[in-house]
């Protein structure tokens, strides 16, 4: 985090058979908002797109559409990318994190 602070976060994910959708939440110590996910897996089974809504970057109290996208690149490597839907209707990526299994 900025200034060397430590952030703690937790993501929950599951599959709702009634909705045939992936559902979950995200919460982090650096924010006060509980993000609620509703997502789908692409046909390859390697790309999980989680749609959500949360506070816009404008800081004016409005909500914006976001996506967290988990891509499974192999048994030991996955990425998490976050993007928001801009006022122009174009998705803008603002973060990508790589996760690797520690051997």
Backbone bond lengths (Angstrom), bond angles and torsions (degrees), N, CA, C in turn:
res aa  C-N    CA-C-N  psi(-1)  N-CA   C-N-CA  omega(-1)  CA-C   N-CA-C  phi
1 X - - - 1.452 - - 1.525 109.54 -
2 X 1.310 115.66 163.07 1.452 121.93 178.28 1.526 109.79 -57.53
3 X 1.304 117.33 135.97 1.451 121.77 178.07 1.516 113.83 78.35
4 X 1.345 117.17 7.68 1.459 120.64 177.72 1.514 114.79 83.89
5 X 1.337 117.71 4.74 1.458 120.17 177.97 1.528 110.72 -67.78
6 X 1.324 115.95 158.31 1.454 122.44 177.64 1.519 109.39 -103.01
7 X 1.322 115.84 135.18 1.460 121.69 177.13 1.520 107.74 -111.23
8 X 1.314 115.68 142.41 1.461 121.24 174.82 1.517 107.63 -119.22
9 X 1.329 115.23 138.10 1.461 119.02 -179.18 1.524 109.80 -142.86
10 X 1.323 114.52 160.34 1.457 120.34 176.12 1.525 108.35 -141.45
11 X 1.331 114.76 133.48 1.449 122.01 176.75 1.523 107.21 -118.94
12 X 1.320 116.12 131.62 1.461 120.59 174.23 1.525 107.27 -112.48
13 X 1.325 116.49 139.06 1.461 121.16 177.99 1.512 109.58 -140.93
14 X 1.307 115.41 143.62 1.451 121.75 175.49 1.515 109.36 -158.45
15 X 1.326 115.29 175.98 1.463 120.33 179.08 1.515 108.25 -116.10
16 X 1.337 116.43 128.23 1.456 122.36 178.26 1.530 108.00 -97.89
17 X 1.341 117.61 105.48 1.467 119.64 -176.93 1.531 112.98 -64.49
18 X 1.318 118.55 -28.47 1.462 120.80 178.93 1.531 110.87 -67.77
19 X 1.336 116.52 -38.82 1.468 121.75 179.86 1.526 112.81 -89.27
20 X 1.354 115.72 -16.57 1.466 121.18 -172.87 1.526 110.78 55.38
21 X 1.351 114.75 40.86 1.463 121.81 -178.83 1.525 109.14 -138.93
22 X 1.321 115.29 155.44 1.454 120.71 171.38 1.523 107.47 -83.51
23 X 1.321 116.84 138.94 1.460 122.52 -178.97 1.522 108.54 -131.38
24 X 1.325 116.31 158.35 1.450 119.24 178.30 1.510 112.16 173.94
25 X 1.330 113.98 -170.95 1.464 121.51 -179.36 1.523 109.68 -143.22
26 X 1.333 115.11 162.92 1.460 122.01 173.55 1.517 107.55 -141.70
27 X 1.325 115.69 136.05 1.461 122.64 178.42 1.526 107.84 -144.33
28 X 1.332 116.34 138.70 1.466 120.84 179.68 1.522 110.24 -135.47
29 X 1.325 115.48 152.38 1.457 120.86 -178.00 1.532 112.76 -68.38
30 X 1.327 117.35 -16.82 1.471 120.44 -178.51 1.522 112.60 -88.49
31 X 1.363 117.07 4.77 1.467 119.63 -179.00 1.521 110.11 -147.31
32 X 1.323 116.29 168.15 1.465 120.47 -178.45 1.524 112.07 -112.92
33 X 1.324 118.13 9.46 1.459 122.05 -174.31 1.526 110.79 -103.45
34 X 1.327 117.10 136.15 1.466 122.59 173.80 1.523 107.94 -96.04
35 X 1.321 116.13 112.94 1.459 122.32 -179.74 1.528 108.44 -84.70
36 X 1.329 117.21 133.32 1.462 122.50 -179.64 1.527 108.01 -114.14
37 X 1.338 115.60 125.00 1.460 121.97 -176.19 1.519 113.11 -97.11
38 X 1.340 114.60 149.61 1.455 123.83 170.30 1.521 104.62 -145.68
39 X 1.338 118.01 112.74 1.449 118.00 -171.20 1.508 115.63 -143.22
40 X 1.333 113.32 179.98 1.454 120.88 -178.84 1.524 110.57 -143.29
41 X 1.327 113.89 155.45 1.462 122.76 178.64 1.521 108.25 -102.41
42 X 1.322 117.02 135.40 1.463 119.29 179.36 1.532 109.89 -71.20
43 X 1.337 118.14 165.08 1.468 121.15 -176.31 1.530 114.55 -57.78
44 X 1.337 118.17 -27.33 1.472 120.42 179.51 1.525 112.34 -73.95
45 X 1.347 115.90 -18.78 1.458 120.39 -177.27 1.517 113.75 79.39
46 X 1.327 117.40 9.99 1.462 121.62 -176.49 1.518 114.67 -109.30
47 X 1.333 117.67 -7.13 1.462 120.70 -175.69 1.523 109.42 -131.94
48 X 1.334 116.06 112.34 1.460 122.83 179.40 1.524 107.75 -106.09
49 X 1.334 117.18 115.28 1.460 122.32 -179.82 1.514 108.51 -104.72
50 X 1.334 115.45 120.91 1.461 122.85 -177.43 1.519 109.30 -110.97
51 X 1.326 116.03 111.47 1.465 121.37 178.38 1.522 109.64 -85.42
52 X 1.336 115.80 143.05 1.455 121.21 178.93 1.525 109.33 -156.17
53 X 1.304 115.82 173.77 1.460 122.22 177.79 1.517 107.57 -135.98
54 X 1.327 116.18 141.93 1.455 119.51 -179.42 1.515 111.49 -162.85
55 X 1.326 115.88 -176.64 1.471 121.19 -177.91 1.531 111.43 -57.33
56 X 1.321 115.71 132.80 1.469 119.69 179.84 1.526 109.84 -74.05
57 X 1.314 114.92 158.89 1.460 120.46 177.99 1.528 112.00 -68.92
58 X 1.328 117.47 -13.03 1.464 120.30 -178.57 1.524 112.17 -67.15
59 X 1.359 116.71 -24.07 1.452 120.38 179.63 1.515 114.21 75.35
60 X 1.338 117.25 13.28 1.463 120.46 -177.21 1.536 113.09 -95.96
61 X 1.340 116.54 9.77 1.457 120.72 178.42 1.520 114.73 88.90
62 X 1.333 117.38 -2.76 1.460 119.96 178.40 1.527 110.56 -81.69
63 X 1.327 115.35 161.78 1.460 121.13 177.43 1.519 109.59 -101.72
64 X 1.319 115.73 152.54 1.461 122.31 178.86 1.526 108.58 -132.04
65 X 1.330 115.96 161.80 1.459 121.56 176.55 1.522 108.94 -88.33
66 X 1.344 115.08 136.84 1.456 122.65 178.94 1.518 109.42 -131.61
67 X 1.333 115.20 162.11 1.456 122.05 170.32 1.523 108.36 -137.74
68 X 1.319 115.47 135.35 1.452 121.58 165.45 1.514 105.49 -106.74
69 X 1.324 116.40 129.53 1.457 121.75 -175.10 1.522 108.42 -121.81
70 X 1.326 115.27 119.95 1.463 121.44 177.81 1.520 107.28 -103.04
71 X 1.329 116.20 123.66 1.458 120.99 177.84 1.525 109.18 -115.42
72 X 1.310 115.77 125.21 1.457 122.48 179.46 1.523 107.68 -91.43
73 X 1.336 116.01 108.71 1.458 122.05 -174.85 1.521 112.24 -95.68
74 X 1.295 118.25 -9.50 1.465 124.15 -179.87 1.513 108.22 169.22
75 X 1.309 116.53 177.64 1.467 119.93 -178.34 1.527 112.29 -63.29
76 X 1.322 117.45 -26.29 1.461 121.36 -175.04 1.528 114.11 -114.58
77 X 1.336 117.86 10.38 1.460 119.47 -174.75 1.535 110.09 -148.07
78 X 1.328 115.38 130.20 1.463 121.34 172.92 1.520 108.60 -144.55
79 X 1.328 115.88 159.17 1.465 120.48 176.15 1.522 109.04 -121.97
80 X 1.308 114.93 155.79 1.460 123.17 171.42 1.520 106.38 -126.60
81 X 1.326 116.61 118.17 1.466 122.06 178.07 1.518 108.65 -116.86
82 X 1.324 116.12 143.85 1.462 121.81 178.47 1.515 108.98 -121.48
83 X 1.336 115.59 140.42 1.456 120.43 177.94 1.519 109.90 -147.03
84 X 1.340 115.72 158.77 1.461 121.09 177.91 1.523 108.45 -125.65
85 X 1.332 115.21 155.56 1.459 121.01 178.52 1.524 108.35 -89.31
86 X 1.320 115.56 114.43 1.459 120.94 -178.89 1.518 112.25 -72.46
87 X 1.311 116.32 166.56 1.467 121.36 179.52 1.527 111.33 -63.85
88 X 1.354 116.78 -17.94 1.458 121.34 177.80 1.527 112.27 -86.65
89 X 1.361 116.65 1.14 1.463 120.84 179.49 1.518 114.57 82.86
90 X 1.324 116.97 9.68 1.466 122.00 -179.12 1.527 109.33 -107.25
91 X 1.350 116.45 134.16 1.467 120.85 176.68 1.513 109.67 -72.27
92 X 1.346 116.12 132.40 1.461 123.25 -179.72 1.523 109.45 -117.04
93 X 1.326 116.95 112.96 1.465 121.23 178.66 1.518 109.04 -75.88
94 X 1.359 116.36 134.47 1.459 119.50 179.66 1.518 113.20 -126.45
95 X 1.330 117.50 -3.24 1.460 118.71 179.93 1.523 109.96 -160.03
96 X 1.326 116.20 140.86 1.465 122.75 169.27 1.515 107.58 -140.68
97 X 1.332 115.39 130.09 1.467 121.64 177.21 1.522 108.44 -121.73
98 X 1.320 115.94 141.62 1.468 121.95 177.07 1.519 108.77 -105.29
99 X 1.319 115.89 134.81 1.465 122.58 177.04 1.511 108.16 -120.13
100 X 1.333 115.01 127.59 1.465 120.56 179.18 1.517 109.10 -127.66
101 X 1.339 114.47 140.37 1.456 119.89 177.81 1.530 109.45 -67.19
102 X 1.307 116.29 131.29 1.464 120.85 178.06 1.525 107.87 -82.26
103 X 1.296 114.90 126.33 1.475 120.21 -176.81 1.514 110.15 -92.78
